[in-house]
Amino acid sequence: MNLLRTSLAVAALLACGLASAQTSAPAKPAAKPATSTPAAPAAAPATKGGKGKLMTRDELRTCMNSNQQNEEAAAELDKKKAVVLKERDELKASKAESDKFESDMQAQGTALKAEIEGVKAFGAEIEAGASKMEKAELKAKQEEYQARATALQPKIDAFNKARNDRVEVNKAFNARVDAHQKIADDFNEAVEDLNDKRNEWKFKCASRSYDEADEIAIKKEQNKK
């Protein structure tokens, strides 16, 4: 039977990725996955009292557009994060259910093995003492053995079927973990990309001065689109 792969590593990796979109580091990922939304970029591209040479209107337009794109990307990531976290939690619940199933099956297997050994021992006892028994006693013992063996077989069949059926469940779970891992990796890469763009925006735009008239004109252009 295929062994289940734990989803805890997935949860920890996802938590680390989400942490990169936070303004402060969370607790250990495995104990408390990150749940806060990606930090929003600065609301305005610059202030009139910024440092350095006054930006041209084209430069200011570029900064404003970049800021808007970052905000839109952050909003999309926030939506995707909810989906990723939901899938992660469902996988964790499935893993817990699978662990319980395995524990129950082990208990059932132990009990079933003891019952099988008991029936086998009873059969060996009959065989060893057959020559010393009266015909009626031997017949009664044999019928008792057959009844116990007959009652035991459906239990064995049901146990084996449950084991075989679980193989397919495990395959489906593992495939779902693999798919989730890919989605989590893509999400984490998108978070890192957004953080890089935010840092680039801060370097190029955050402390630059600009003409307020240019800002008003650019906003009018944007509203016409």
C-alpha positions in Angstrom: 0.0 0.0 0.0 1.3 3.5 -0.8 2.3 5.4 2.2 0.7 8.8 2.7 3.1 11.8 2.4 2.6 14.4 5.1 1.2 17.8 4.1 2.9 19.5 7.0 5.9 20.4 4.9 3.5 22.0 2.4 1.9 24.0 5.2 5.2 25.1 6.5 6.4 26.2 3.1 3.3 28.1 2.4 3.5 29.9 5.7 7.0 31.0 4.9 5.9 32.3 1.5 3.0 34.2 3.1 5.4 35.6 5.6 7.3 37.4 2.9 4.2 39.4 2.2 3.9 40.6 5.8 5.4 43.6 7.5 6.7 41.5 10.4 7.8 37.9 10.9 5.1 35.5 12.2 5.6 32.7 14.8 7.0 29.4 13.7 5.1 28.4 10.5 4.3 24.8 11.6 2.7 26.0 14.8 0.9 29.1 13.5 0.6 29.5 9.7 0.7 33.1 8.5 -2.8 34.5 7.9 -2.4 38.2 7.4 -2.8 39.9 4.1 0.1 41.1 2.0 1.2 44.5 3.1 -0.3 47.2 0.9 2.1 49.5 -1.1 2.4 53.1 -0.3 -0.8 55.0 -1.2 0.8 57.8 -3.1 3.9 57.8 -5.4 5.7 60.8 -3.8 5.2 64.0 -1.9 5.7 67.5 -3.1 8.3 68.0 -0.4 10.4 65.0 -1.5 14.1 65.0 -2.1 16.1 65.4 -5.2 15.4 66.8 -8.6 11.8 67.4 -9.5 10.3 64.5 -11.5 9.1 65.1 -15.0 5.5 64.4 -15.8 6.5 61.2 -17.6 8.5 60.0 -14.6 5.7 60.8 -12.3 3.2 59.0 -14.6 5.5 55.9 -14.5 5.7 56.0 -10.7 1.9 56.4 -10.4 1.2 53.6 -12.8 3.7 51.3 -11.1 2.1 52.0 -7.7 -1.4 51.2 -9.1 -0.1 48.0 -10.6 1.4 46.9 -7.3 -1.8 47.6 -5.5 -3.8 45.6 -8.0 -1.2 42.7 -7.8 -1.5 42.8 -4.0 -5.3 42.5 -4.2 -5.1 39.5 -6.5 -2.5 37.8 -4.3 -4.8 38.3 -1.3 -7.6 36.5 -3.2 -5.3 33.7 -4.2 -3.9 33.4 -0.7 -7.4 32.6 0.6 -7.7 29.8 -1.9 -4.3 28.4 -1.1 -4.9 28.5 2.6 -8.3 26.8 2.2 -6.7 24.0 0.2 -3.9 23.6 2.8 -6.4 23.3 5.6 -8.5 20.8 3.7 -5.3 18.7 3.1 -4.5 18.9 6.8 -8.0 17.7 7.6 -7.6 14.8 5.1 -4.3 13.9 6.6 -5.9 13.7 10.1 -8.7 11.5 8.7 -6.2 9.3 7.1 -4.1 9.0 10.2 -7.2 7.9 12.1 -8.1 5.4 9.4 -4.6 3.9 9.7 -4.8 3.7 13.5 -8.2 2.0 13.3 -7.0 -0.4 10.6 -4.0 -1.3 12.8 -6.3 -2.0 15.7 -8.6 -4.1 13.5 -5.7 -6.0 12.0 -4.4 -6.9 15.5 -7.8 -8.1 16.6 -8.4 -10.0 13.4 -5.0 -11.7 13.6 -5.7 -12.8 17.1 -9.0 -14.2 16.0 -7.4 -16.0 13.1 -4.8 -17.5 15.4 -7.5 -18.6 17.8 -9.4 -20.4 15.1 -6.2 -22.1 13.8 -5.3 -23.1 17.3 -8.7 -24.6 17.8 -8.4 -26.6 14.5 -5.0 -27.9 15.6 -6.4 -28.9 18.9 -9.2 -30.9 17.2 -6.7 -32.6 14.9 -4.4 -33.5 17.8 -7.2 -35.0 19.9 -9.4 -36.5 17.1 -8.3 -40.1 17.9 -9.3 -39.8 21.5 -12.8 -38.3 20.9 -16.1 -40.0 20.4 -17.5 -39.7 17.0 -20.3 -37.3 18.1 -17.9 -35.2 20.1 -15.5 -35.0 17.1 -18.3 -34.0 14.8 -19.5 -31.3 17.1 -15.9 -29.9 17.4 -15.5 -29.9 13.6 -18.9 -28.1 13.1 -17.9 -25.5 15.7 -14.6 -25.0 13.9 -16.3 -24.7 10.6 -18.8 -22.1 12.0 -16.0 -20.0 13.5 -14.0 -20.1 10.2 -17.1 -19.3 8.2 -17.9 -16.3 10.4 -14.3 -15.1 10.2 -13.9 -15.1 6.4 -16.3 -12.0 5.8 -14.2 -10.1 8.3 -11.0 -10.9 6.5 -12.6 -10.0 3.1 -13.9 -6.7 4.5 -10.5 -5.8 6.0 -8.6 -6.6 2.8 -11.1 -4.6 0.7 -10.8 -1.6 3.0 -7.0 -1.8 2.6 -7.2 -2.1 -1.2 -9.7 0.7 -1.5 -7.4 2.9 0.6 -4.6 2.6 -1.9 -6.7 4.6 -4.4 -7.6 7.2 -1.8 -3.9 7.6 -0.9 -3.0 8.0 -4.6 -5.6 10.8 -5.0 -4.4 12.5 -1.8 -0.8 12.4 -2.9 -1.8 13.8 -6.3 -3.7 16.6 -4.6 -0.6 17.4 -2.3 1.6 17.6 -5.4 -0.9 20.0 -7.2 -1.1 22.1 -4.1 2.7 22.2 -3.8 2.9 23.7 -7.3 0.2 26.3 -6.5 1.9 27.2 -3.3 5.3 27.6 -5.1 3.8 29.8 -7.7 2.1 31.9 -5.1 5.3 32.3 -3.1 7.2 33.4 -6.3 4.4 35.9 -7.0 4.8 37.3 -3.5 8.5 37.7 -3.9 8.1 39.3 -7.3 5.7 41.8 -5.8 8.1 42.6 -3.0 10.9 43.2 -5.5 8.6 45.6 -7.4 7.7 47.4 -4.3 11.3 47.9 -3.3 12.1 49.1 -6.8 9.2 51.6 -6.6 10.5 52.9 -3.2 14.0 53.3 -4.6 12.8 55.1 -7.8 9.7 57.0 -6.6 9.1 57.2 -2.8 11.4 60.1 -2.0 11.2 62.1 -5.2 9.6 65.5 -5.4 7.0 66.3 -8.1 4.8 69.1 -9.3 1.3 68.7 -7.9 -0.1 70.1 -11.2 1.5 67.1 -13.0 -0.2 64.7 -10.6 -3.6 66.3 -11.2 -3.1 66.2 -15.0 -2.1 62.5 -14.9 -5.1 61.6 -12.7 -7.4 63.3 -15.3 -5.7 61.2 -18.1 -6.3 58.0 -16.1 -9.9 58.8 -15.5 -10.5 59.3 -19.2 -9.3 55.7 -20.0 
